[in-house]
Amino acid sequence: MSAAQVLPLPESAYQLLLDAARSWPDGIATEWIPDPGDYTRSLAWTYSELAGTVTRIANALTALGVRRPDAVTLTGPNTAMLYAATLAAQAAGIAAPVNPSLGGEHVAGLVRRAQSRVIVAAGPELNEQLWDRMLSVARQTGVAAVLALRPDGVRGDPPPLPGGGGLTVAYLDEVVAGLPSGYLAGAGLPEAGDLAAFVHTGGTTGAPKIAAHTHASQLACGQGIAQRFGLAAGEAVLGGLPLFHVNALVVTGIAPMFSGARGVWPGPAGYRDPALYARFWKIVEHYRIAAMSAVPTVYGKLAQVPVDADISPLRLPVVGAAPLPAAVREAFARHTGLRLLEGYGLTEATCASTWTPPGEERPGSVGRPLPGQQVKAVRIGDDGSWSDCAPGETGVLAIGGPAVFAGYVTDPRPGRPRVSREGIVRDGWLDTGDLGRVDAGGFVYLTGRAKDLIIRGGHNIDPRTIEEALLAHPAVAATAAVGRPDRHSGEVPVAYVVPASPGQFDEAELLAWAGAAIAERAARPKRIYPVTAIPVTAVGKPFKPALAADAAIRAVTEALAASGLQSAREVTAAREDGRLAVTVAGADPARVREAVAGFPLTVRCAP
């Protein structure tokens, strides 16, 4: 029986870390590669060292006024101290990781909503622009302190930091020096029901929300992952996703603690660093990577990287966060001899909810629920009522169990954050918004995202049908299908493709290919547009709202041209309250309204 099955579920991730430090004090907990180009050089912490560092940081946060209901905003590229600070923020208060690519105004809004008391951010050596941005955010939002992170393994004195003017500004390394590492000061250890993290969603359909996780939900999810992975003490899981994403924290940061496994982090930018791929298989060999978790775009790239090392230790290549195209699955298997193991989850269910162990692969399935979690398909009536689907019947997927989140962070109130499950959790079941089915054996199949469906004249079209067909063409490297507004059908399917070779694009050929490959006439794309890249979120999920906006602009522009309004100066699109609105500048408003009459769009005119 593995350690993941023997250890009782603790109250918090911090308690889990203390338990792991007692069980494997000298075992390597985490390894950090500062530069993938020099991949044999790394910074390694034992479980004992990690526990001590996390405790010192938590005590520093407590000294700065952080208490159990207070949040700590954390942002920057992946570093050992950012990881430790995230665990420490959960021990002292609430961790609120933020995507470092967000603009200052957006981050300020997240800081205010989370009621963060302290900001931990990449210092000037790591990212000078981000540091300046976070200093500005700190002054706007009235936080008590901003603590700067340094690069892993850096030597020498750091550059001086500006005076705070009432704001504490210091390097995290200096603030924690000398603080106790053997006990947690403040109000005692966190409890299972306490809020642990505020994680802004990285979805594909709109502006981020803040999902609240409890210590109990994190541990329930992490334990289920550990049990299914079955990693032994000392075995390694690779973590290339950014730390503001739940997968990085839960899969690579928390789940390994249940069995004494180690997390290996390949550089500050992780999978987003193009230089990583030139050394990727060498890293797998050198660190004996047994498991990894990534999005389909990463595996698509790896399927083109020559295997120049012994990758036999890798037995669990896990894929999730976005639908896995069959072409990627097959290409990776041919290239490496390894079968991708699909999983499914979302931030609102803490992280992962299903997974496919080796030997249980079924075409189209994302596996079975992790221990302690339940997944079912439901029919949602016009009146909002729910009824369970029969095995194999498609409906909206719902997730139940202790990993379901505490709710979204809404408008804050003095003294403590406010969270609400209203409209998304019903009788303990999370409405995922994903369409799928669950067969009699408990295997879950995704059939689409409710918000991604293309509805042509009342007929639902799954964009994956189009994407799978086009990816099978040798001239297509990547693709995404969306709905384009249409005055007759509401919307019609169109596709965007990245050519496999520059300049290798023939729309007529691809339309003919799709016409032959897609049996359903309504699902055949009306147009196919070439792009240099499919827009993605920071963790590599296709970002379809950007393509939907482009399709709307194209539809309106063509309608204007057909009405003789080629002189319109600019056509732009933006999402407002979940709907697209198109603005036309430099054209007669009356003629614009006539040209776009019948389109299911909000169209405005500007001078």
C-alpha positions as CSV (number, residue, x, y, z in Angstrom):
1,M,0.0,0.0,0.0
2,S,1.5,3.4,-1.0
3,A,2.2,6.2,1.4
4,A,-0.5,8.2,-0.4
5,Q,-3.1,5.7,0.8
6,V,-1.7,5.3,4.4
7,L,-1.3,8.9,5.5
8,P,-4.4,10.4,7.1
9,L,-5.8,13.5,5.5
10,P,-4.4,16.5,7.5
11,E,-6.1,19.8,8.2
12,S,-4.1,21.9,5.7
13,A,-1.3,21.8,3.1
14,Y,1.0,23.3,5.7
15,Q,0.3,20.4,8.1
16,L,0.8,18.0,5.2
17,L,4.2,19.6,4.6
18,L,5.1,19.2,8.3
19,D,4.0,15.5,8.1
20,A,6.1,15.0,5.0
21,A,9.1,16.7,6.7
22,R,8.9,14.2,9.6
23,S,8.5,11.2,7.3
24,W,11.1,12.1,4.7
25,P,13.3,14.9,6.3
26,D,16.2,14.3,3.9
27,G,14.2,13.4,0.9
28,I,14.2,16.0,-2.0
29,A,10.9,17.9,-2.0
30,T,11.5,20.3,-4.8
31,E,14.2,21.0,-7.5
32,W,14.4,24.2,-9.5
33,I,16.3,24.6,-12.8
34,P,17.2,28.3,-13.2
35,D,18.2,27.9,-16.8
36,P,17.0,25.1,-19.0
37,G,20.1,25.6,-21.2
38,D,22.2,24.6,-18.2
39,Y,19.8,21.9,-17.1
40,T,22.2,19.9,-14.8
41,R,22.5,22.9,-12.4
42,S,19.6,23.1,-10.0
43,L,18.5,24.3,-6.6
44,A,17.2,21.5,-4.4
45,W,15.4,21.6,-1.1
46,T,14.7,18.7,1.2
47,Y,11.3,18.3,2.8
48,S,12.9,19.5,6.1
49,E,14.4,22.6,4.3
50,L,11.1,23.4,2.5
51,A,9.1,23.2,5.7
52,G,11.5,25.5,7.5
53,T,11.5,28.0,4.7
54,V,7.7,28.0,4.4
55,T,7.4,28.5,8.2
56,R,9.9,31.5,8.2
57,I,8.0,33.2,5.4
58,A,4.6,32.6,7.1
59,N,6.0,34.2,10.3
60,A,7.3,37.2,8.2
61,L,3.8,37.6,6.8
62,T,2.3,37.4,10.2
63,A,4.7,40.1,11.4
64,L,3.5,42.3,8.6
65,G,-0.1,42.0,9.8
66,V,-1.4,39.0,7.8
67,R,-4.1,37.1,9.7
68,R,-6.3,34.2,8.8
69,P,-8.9,36.1,6.7
70,D,-6.2,38.3,4.9
71,A,-5.0,37.5,1.5
72,V,-1.5,37.8,0.0
73,T,-1.1,38.5,-3.7
74,L,1.7,36.6,-5.3
75,T,3.0,37.1,-8.9
76,G,6.1,36.4,-10.9
77,P,7.8,33.7,-12.9
78,N,8.2,30.3,-11.3
79,T,10.9,30.3,-8.5
80,A,11.5,28.3,-5.4
81,M,10.7,31.2,-3.2
82,L,7.5,32.0,-5.0
83,Y,6.4,28.4,-4.4
84,A,7.4,28.5,-0.8
85,A,5.7,31.9,-0.3
86,T,2.5,30.5,-1.8
87,L,2.4,27.7,0.7
88,A,3.3,30.2,3.5
89,A,0.5,32.6,2.5
90,Q,-1.9,29.7,2.9
91,A,-0.4,28.9,6.3
92,A,-0.7,32.5,7.6
93,G,-3.8,33.7,5.6
94,I,-5.0,33.2,2.0
95,A,-2.8,32.9,-1.1
96,A,-4.0,34.9,-4.0
97,P,-1.7,34.1,-7.0
98,V,-2.0,36.4,-10.0
99,N,-1.0,36.0,-13.7
100,P,2.1,38.3,-14.1
101,S,1.0,39.2,-17.7
102,L,-2.1,41.0,-16.5
103,G,-2.1,44.8,-16.7
104,G,-1.8,47.0,-13.6
105,E,-5.4,48.1,-13.5
106,H,-6.6,44.5,-13.8
107,V,-4.3,43.4,-11.0
108,A,-5.3,46.3,-8.8
109,G,-8.9,45.1,-9.1
110,L,-8.0,41.6,-8.1
111,V,-6.0,42.9,-5.1
112,R,-9.0,45.0,-3.9
113,R,-11.5,42.2,-4.4
114,A,-9.2,39.7,-2.5
115,Q,-8.5,42.4,0.2
116,S,-4.8,41.5,0.0
117,R,-2.6,42.9,2.8
118,V,0.8,42.0,1.3
119,I,2.1,41.6,-2.2
120,V,5.0,39.2,-3.1
121,A,6.3,39.9,-6.5
122,A,9.2,39.3,-8.9
123,G,11.9,41.8,-8.0
124,P,13.8,43.9,-10.5
125,E,16.3,41.2,-11.3
126,L,13.6,38.8,-12.4
127,N,11.3,41.2,-14.2
128,E,11.8,45.0,-13.8
129,Q,8.6,45.9,-15.6
130,L,6.5,43.6,-13.5
131,W,8.2,45.0,-10.3
132,D,7.4,48.6,-11.2
133,R,3.9,47.6,-12.1
134,M,3.3,45.9,-8.7
135,L,4.8,48.8,-6.8
136,S,2.3,51.1,-8.5
137,V,-0.5,48.6,-7.7
138,A,0.6,48.5,-4.1
139,R,0.4,52.3,-3.8
140,Q,-3.0,52.4,-5.4
141,T,-4.5,49.7,-3.3
142,G,-3.0,50.5,0.1
143,V,-1.4,47.2,0.9
144,A,1.0,47.1,3.9
145,A,4.1,45.7,2.1
146,V,5.6,44.6,-1.1
147,L,8.2,41.9,-0.9
148,A,10.6,41.3,-3.8
149,L,11.7,37.9,-5.1
150,R,15.2,37.2,-6.5
151,P,16.2,34.6,-9.1
152,D,17.0,31.1,-8.0
153,G,20.7,30.6,-7.3
154,V,21.5,34.3,-7.7
155,R,24.7,35.5,-6.0
156,G,25.8,38.9,-4.9
157,D,24.0,41.9,-3.5
158,P,20.7,42.8,-5.1
159,P,19.9,46.2,-6.5
160,P,18.6,48.7,-3.9
161,L,14.8,49.1,-3.7
162,P,13.0,52.4,-3.5
163,G,11.7,53.8,-0.3
164,G,8.2,53.0,0.4
165,G,6.8,56.3,1.7
166,G,4.7,54.5,4.4
167,L,4.8,51.2,2.4
168,T,7.2,48.5,3.5
169,V,9.4,47.5,0.5
170,A,12.0,44.8,1.0
171,Y,13.5,41.6,-0.4
172,L,11.7,38.5,0.9
173,D,15.1,36.9,1.6
174,E,16.0,39.7,3.9
175,V,12.7,39.8,5.7
176,V,12.7,36.1,6.6
177,A,16.3,36.0,7.8
178,G,16.5,35.1,11.4
179,L,12.9,34.3,11.9
180,P,11.9,31.0,13.6
181,S,11.6,28.0,11.3
182,G,10.3,25.5,13.9
183,Y,6.9,26.9,14.8
184,L,4.2,29.0,13.3
185,A,3.5,32.3,15.1
186,G,0.1,34.0,15.1
187,A,-3.3,32.4,15.5
188,G,-2.3,28.8,15.3
189,L,-2.5,26.3,12.5
190,P,-5.1,26.7,9.7
191,E,-8.1,24.4,9.8
192,A,-9.7,22.3,7.0
193,G,-12.6,24.7,6.5
194,D,-10.5,27.8,6.4
195,L,-10.1,29.5,3.0
196,A,-6.7,28.7,1.6
197,A,-6.5,30.3,-1.8
198,F,-8.1,32.8,-4.1
199,V,-7.4,31.6,-7.7
200,H,-8.5,33.7,-10.6
201,T,-9.8,31.5,-13.4
202,G,-7.9,31.1,-16.6
203,G,-10.8,30.0,-18.7
204,T,-11.4,30.4,-22.4
205,T,-14.7,32.2,-22.5
206,G,-14.3,35.6,-20.8
207,A,-12.9,37.7,-18.0
208,P,-11.4,35.9,-15.0
209,K,-13.3,35.3,-11.8
210,I,-11.8,34.6,-8.4
211,A,-12.5,31.0,-7.1
212,A,-12.1,30.4,-3.4
213,H,-10.5,27.1,-2.3
214,T,-10.5,25.8,1.2
215,H,-7.7,23.7,2.8
216,A,-10.1,20.7,2.7
217,S,-10.8,21.1,-1.0
218,Q,-7.1,21.3,-1.9
219,L,-6.2,18.3,0.1
220,A,-9.1,16.2,-1.1
221,C,-8.0,16.9,-4.7
222,G,-4.3,16.4,-4.0
223,Q,-4.8,13.2,-2.2
224,G,-6.9,11.8,-5.1
225,I,-4.2,12.7,-7.5
226,A,-1.5,11.1,-5.4
227,Q,-3.4,7.9,-5.0
228,R,-4.0,7.6,-8.7
229,F,-0.5,8.6,-9.7
230,G,1.0,6.1,-7.3
231,L,4.4,7.9,-7.2
232,A,6.9,6.5,-4.7
233,A,9.1,8.5,-2.4
234,G,11.9,10.1,-4.5
235,E,10.1,9.8,-7.8
236,A,9.8,13.0,-9.8
237,V,6.9,14.9,-11.4
238,L,7.7,17.8,-13.8
239,G,6.0,21.1,-13.2
240,G,6.1,23.5,-16.2
241,L,2.9,25.4,-15.7
242,P,2.9,28.8,-14.0
243,L,2.3,28.9,-10.2
244,F,-0.7,31.1,-10.6
245,H,-2.5,28.1,-12.1
246,V,-4.0,25.5,-9.8
247,N,-2.4,22.6,-11.7
248,A,1.1,23.8,-10.8
249,L,0.3,24.2,-7.1
250,V,-1.9,21.1,-6.6
251,V,-0.4,18.5,-9.0
252,T,3.2,19.5,-8.7
253,G,3.3,21.3,-5.3
254,I,0.8,19.5,-3.0
255,A,0.1,16.0,-4.3
256,P,3.7,14.8,-4.2
257,M,3.8,15.5,-0.4
258,F,1.5,12.6,0.2
259,S,4.1,10.1,-0.9
260,G,7.4,11.9,-0.5
261,A,7.8,12.4,-4.3
262,R,9.7,15.4,-5.6
263,G,8.6,18.3,-7.9
264,V,11.0,19.4,-10.7
265,W,10.5,22.9,-12.1
266,P,12.2,23.5,-15.5
267,G,13.0,27.2,-15.5
268,P,11.1,30.3,-14.6
269,A,9.0,30.3,-17.7
270,G,8.4,26.6,-17.7
271,Y,6.6,25.3,-20.8
272,R,6.3,28.9,-22.1
273,D,10.1,29.0,-22.7
274,P,11.0,28.0,-26.3
275,A,14.5,27.2,-25.1
276,L,13.1,24.4,-22.8
277,Y,12.2,22.2,-25.7
278,A,15.8,21.8,-27.0
279,R,16.7,20.2,-23.7
280,F,13.4,18.7,-22.8
281,W,14.2,15.0,-23.2
282,K,17.6,15.5,-21.5
283,I,15.8,16.9,-18.5
284,V,13.5,13.9,-18.4
285,E,16.5,11.6,-18.4
286,H,18.7,13.6,-16.0
287,Y,16.0,14.1,-13.3
288,R,14.3,10.8,-14.0
289,I,10.9,12.3,-14.5
290,A,8.2,9.8,-13.9
291,A,5.2,12.0,-14.4
292,M,4.4,15.3,-16.1
293,S,1.2,17.4,-16.6
294,A,0.7,19.7,-19.5
295,V,-1.8,21.0,-22.0
296,P,-2.3,19.6,-25.5
297,T,-0.2,22.4,-27.2
298,V,2.8,21.4,-25.2
299,Y,2.5,17.7,-26.3
300,G,2.0,18.9,-29.8
301,K,5.4,20.7,-29.7
302,L,7.1,17.7,-28.0
303,A,5.9,15.4,-30.8
304,Q,8.2,17.4,-33.1
305,V,11.3,17.4,-30.8
306,P,13.8,14.7,-31.5
307,V,14.1,12.2,-28.7
308,D,17.8,12.4,-27.9
309,A,17.8,10.8,-24.4
310,D,16.6,7.9,-22.4
311,I,13.0,8.7,-21.5
312,S,12.1,5.3,-20.1
313,P,11.5,6.8,-16.6
314,L,8.5,8.7,-18.0
315,R,5.4,6.6,-17.5
316,L,2.7,9.2,-16.7
317,P,2.4,11.9,-19.4
318,V,-0.8,13.5,-18.3
319,V,-2.8,15.9,-20.5
320,G,-5.7,18.2,-19.6
321,A,-7.1,21.7,-19.4
322,A,-8.2,21.6,-23.0
323,P,-9.6,19.0,-25.4
324,L,-7.0,16.7,-26.7
325,P,-7.0,16.5,-30.5
326,A,-6.7,13.0,-31.9
327,A,-3.9,14.1,-34.2
328,V,-1.8,15.3,-31.2
329,R,-2.4,12.1,-29.3
330,E,-1.4,9.9,-32.2
331,A,1.6,12.0,-33.2
332,F,3.0,11.9,-29.6
333,A,2.5,8.2,-29.4
334,R,4.3,7.6,-32.7
335,H,7.1,9.9,-31.7
336,T,7.8,8.7,-28.2
337,G,6.1,5.4,-27.8
338,L,4.1,6.8,-24.9
339,R,0.3,7.1,-24.7
340,L,-1.1,10.4,-23.3
341,L,-3.2,10.0,-20.2
342,E,-6.2,12.3,-20.3
343,G,-7.6,14.1,-17.3
344,Y,-10.3,16.6,-16.7
345,G,-10.8,19.3,-14.2
346,L,-11.4,23.0,-13.6
347,T,-10.5,25.7,-11.1
348,E,-14.0,25.5,-9.5
349,A,-13.4,21.9,-8.6
350,T,-9.9,22.8,-7.2
351,C,-8.0,21.2,-10.0
352,A,-8.4,17.6,-11.4
353,S,-11.6,15.6,-11.2
354,T,-10.9,12.7,-13.5
355,W,-7.9,10.9,-14.8
356,T,-7.0,7.9,-17.0
357,P,-4.4,5.5,-15.5
358,P,-2.2,3.5,-17.9
359,G,-4.1,0.6,-19.4
360,E,-7.5,2.3,-19.0
361,E,-7.3,4.5,-22.1
362,R,-10.5,4.7,-24.1
363,P,-10.8,6.9,-27.2
364,G,-12.5,10.1,-26.4
365,S,-12.6,9.5,-22.6
366,V,-11.0,11.7,-20.0
367,G,-11.0,8.8,-17.5
368,R,-12.9,8.1,-14.4
369,P,-13.4,10.3,-11.3
370,L,-10.6,10.6,-8.8
371,P,-11.1,9.0,-5.4
372,G,-13.6,11.0,-3.4
373,Q,-15.1,12.8,-6.3
374,Q,-18.3,12.1,-8.4
375,V,-19.1,13.1,-11.9
376,K,-22.6,12.8,-13.6
377,A,-24.4,14.3,-16.6
378,V,-27.6,16.2,-16.0
379,R,-30.4,17.6,-18.1
380,I,-31.2,21.2,-17.2
381,G,-34.8,22.2,-17.9
382,D,-36.0,25.6,-19.1
383,D,-37.1,26.2,-15.6
384,G,-33.6,25.5,-14.2
385,S,-34.5,22.1,-12.8
386,W,-32.0,19.2,-12.9
387,S,-32.6,15.6,-13.7
388,D,-29.9,12.9,-14.0
389,C,-29.0,11.5,-17.4
390,A,-29.0,7.9,-18.1
391,P,-25.6,6.2,-18.6
392,G,-24.2,7.2,-22.0
393,E,-26.7,10.1,-22.4
394,T,-25.2,13.5,-23.1
395,G,-25.9,16.4,-20.7
396,V,-24.2,19.1,-18.7
397,L,-21.5,17.6,-16.5
398,A,-21.7,18.1,-12.7
399,I,-19.1,17.4,-10.1
400,G,-19.7,16.5,-6.5
401,G,-17.5,15.8,-3.5
402,P,-15.1,17.6,-1.1
403,A,-13.0,19.2,-3.9
404,V,-15.9,21.5,-5.1
405,F,-14.8,25.0,-4.3
406,A,-16.2,27.4,-1.7
407,G,-17.6,29.8,-4.3
408,Y,-16.6,32.9,-6.2
409,V,-15.2,35.9,-4.3
410,T,-17.8,38.6,-4.7
411,D,-17.8,42.2,-3.4
412,P,-15.7,42.2,-0.2
413,R,-17.0,43.3,3.1
414,P,-15.0,44.7,6.0
415,G,-13.1,42.1,8.0
416,R,-13.4,39.0,5.8
417,P,-13.9,38.1,2.2
418,R,-17.3,37.1,0.9
419,V,-17.7,34.1,-1.3
420,S,-20.8,32.8,-3.0
421,R,-21.8,29.5,-4.8
422,E,-25.0,30.9,-6.1
423,G,-25.8,30.0,-9.6
424,I,-23.0,27.4,-10.0
425,V,-23.4,24.9,-7.1
426,R,-26.7,23.1,-6.6
427,D,-27.1,20.8,-3.6
428,G,-23.4,20.3,-3.5
429,W,-23.0,19.6,-7.2
430,L,-20.9,22.0,-9.4
431,D,-22.4,23.0,-12.8
432,T,-19.3,22.8,-15.0
433,G,-20.8,24.2,-18.1
434,D,-19.2,21.4,-20.0
435,L,-21.2,19.0,-22.1
436,G,-20.5,15.3,-21.8
437,R,-21.6,11.9,-20.8
438,V,-20.7,9.2,-18.3
439,D,-20.9,5.6,-19.4
440,A,-22.0,2.6,-17.2
441,G,-18.4,2.0,-16.2
442,G,-18.0,5.5,-14.9
443,F,-15.8,6.7,-17.8
444,V,-16.4,10.4,-18.6
445,Y,-16.5,11.7,-22.1
446,L,-16.4,15.4,-23.0
447,T,-18.5,16.4,-26.0
448,G,-18.0,20.2,-25.9
449,R,-18.2,23.4,-23.9
450,A,-21.7,24.8,-23.6
451,K,-20.3,28.3,-24.4
452,D,-18.2,27.0,-27.3
453,L,-21.1,25.4,-29.1
454,I,-21.8,26.9,-32.5
455,I,-25.6,27.2,-32.9
456,R,-26.5,27.3,-36.6
457,G,-30.2,27.8,-37.1
458,G,-31.0,26.1,-33.8
459,H,-28.7,23.2,-34.6
460,N,-25.9,22.6,-32.1
461,I,-22.4,22.1,-33.7
462,D,-19.5,20.8,-31.6
463,P,-16.4,22.8,-32.8
464,R,-14.2,19.7,-32.1
465,T,-15.8,18.0,-35.0
466,I,-14.3,20.6,-37.3
467,E,-11.0,20.8,-35.5
468,E,-10.4,17.1,-35.6
469,A,-11.1,17.0,-39.3
470,L,-8.8,19.8,-40.2
471,L,-6.0,18.6,-37.9
472,A,-5.9,15.4,-39.9
473,H,-4.7,17.4,-42.9
474,P,-0.9,17.4,-43.2
475,A,-0.9,21.1,-44.0
476,V,-2.5,22.1,-40.7
477,A,-0.4,22.5,-37.6
478,A,-3.2,23.8,-35.3
479,T,-6.8,24.9,-35.6
480,A,-9.8,26.3,-33.7
481,A,-13.4,26.6,-34.9
482,V,-15.8,29.3,-33.8
483,G,-19.2,30.7,-34.8
484,R,-19.3,33.6,-37.2
485,P,-22.4,35.8,-37.0
486,D,-24.9,35.2,-39.8
487,R,-28.1,37.1,-40.6
488,H,-29.9,33.9,-41.7
489,S,-28.7,31.2,-39.4
490,G,-27.6,33.2,-36.4
491,E,-24.1,31.9,-36.8
492,V,-22.2,29.6,-39.1
493,P,-19.0,27.7,-38.4
494,V,-15.6,29.1,-39.5
495,A,-12.2,27.8,-38.7
496,Y,-8.7,29.4,-38.1
497,V,-5.7,27.3,-39.0
498,V,-1.9,27.6,-38.5
499,P,-0.3,26.2,-41.6
500,A,2.3,23.5,-41.0
501,S,4.7,25.3,-43.2
502,P,4.9,29.1,-43.8
503,G,2.9,30.1,-46.9
504,Q,1.4,26.6,-47.2
505,F,-2.3,27.6,-47.1
506,D,-5.0,26.7,-49.7
507,E,-8.5,27.5,-48.4
508,A,-10.2,25.8,-51.2
509,E,-8.3,22.6,-50.6
510,L,-9.0,22.7,-46.9
511,L,-12.7,23.4,-47.4
512,A,-12.9,20.4,-49.7
513,W,-11.1,18.3,-47.2
514,A,-13.4,19.3,-44.4
515,G,-16.4,18.7,-46.6
516,A,-15.3,15.2,-47.2
517,A,-14.3,14.5,-43.6
518,I,-17.3,16.0,-41.8
519,A,-20.4,14.0,-42.5
520,E,-22.7,16.5,-41.0
521,R,-23.3,19.2,-43.7
522,A,-24.2,21.9,-41.1
523,A,-20.9,21.5,-39.4
524,R,-18.7,22.0,-42.4
525,P,-16.9,25.4,-42.1
526,K,-18.1,28.2,-44.4
527,R,-14.6,29.9,-44.4
528,I,-11.1,29.0,-43.2
529,Y,-8.7,31.7,-42.3
530,P,-4.9,31.4,-41.9
531,V,-3.2,32.7,-38.7
532,T,0.3,32.5,-37.4
533,A,-0.8,31.2,-34.1
534,I,-4.0,30.2,-32.3
535,P,-4.5,32.7,-29.4
536,V,-4.0,31.0,-26.0
537,T,-4.3,31.8,-22.4
538,A,-1.2,31.9,-20.2
539,V,-1.4,28.2,-19.6
540,G,-1.9,27.3,-23.2
541,K,-5.6,26.9,-23.5
542,P,-7.0,28.1,-26.9
543,F,-8.6,31.5,-26.3
544,K,-11.6,31.4,-28.5
545,P,-13.2,34.8,-27.6
546,A,-10.4,36.5,-29.6
547,L,-11.2,34.4,-32.7
548,A,-15.0,34.9,-32.2
549,A,-14.3,38.7,-32.1
550,D,-12.3,38.5,-35.3
551,A,-15.0,36.4,-37.0
552,A,-17.6,39.1,-36.0
553,I,-15.4,41.9,-37.4
554,R,-15.0,40.0,-40.7
555,A,-18.7,39.4,-41.0
556,V,-19.5,43.1,-40.4
557,T,-16.7,44.3,-42.6
558,E,-17.9,42.1,-45.5
559,A,-21.5,43.3,-45.0
560,L,-20.4,46.9,-45.1
561,A,-18.4,46.4,-48.2
562,A,-21.4,44.7,-49.9
563,S,-23.4,47.8,-49.1
564,G,-20.7,50.1,-50.6
565,L,-19.3,51.2,-47.2
566,Q,-15.7,50.2,-47.8
567,S,-14.7,53.7,-46.5
568,A,-15.5,52.7,-42.9
569,R,-12.3,53.7,-41.0
570,E,-12.2,51.0,-38.4
571,V,-14.3,48.0,-37.2
572,T,-13.6,46.7,-33.7
573,A,-15.2,44.2,-31.4
574,A,-15.3,43.8,-27.6
575,R,-17.1,41.5,-25.2
576,E,-19.7,43.2,-23.0
577,D,-21.6,41.2,-20.3
578,G,-20.7,38.0,-22.2
579,R,-21.9,39.2,-25.6
580,L,-19.9,40.6,-28.5
581,A,-20.4,44.2,-29.5
582,V,-19.0,45.6,-32.7
583,T,-18.1,49.2,-33.2
584,V,-17.9,50.8,-36.7
585,A,-16.0,54.1,-37.0
586,G,-16.1,56.6,-39.8
587,A,-19.3,55.6,-41.6
588,D,-22.8,56.9,-41.9
589,P,-24.8,55.4,-39.0
590,A,-28.0,54.9,-40.9
591,R,-26.2,53.1,-43.7
592,V,-24.3,50.9,-41.2
593,R,-27.6,49.9,-39.5
594,E,-29.0,49.0,-42.9
595,A,-25.9,47.0,-43.9
596,V,-25.9,44.9,-40.7
597,A,-29.6,44.5,-40.3
598,G,-30.4,40.9,-39.1
599,F,-27.1,40.1,-37.6
600,P,-27.3,38.8,-34.0
601,L,-24.9,41.4,-32.8
602,T,-24.8,44.7,-31.0
603,V,-23.4,47.1,-33.6
604,R,-22.5,50.7,-32.6
605,C,-21.2,53.6,-34.6
606,A,-18.5,56.0,-33.7
607,P,-17.3,59.3,-35.4
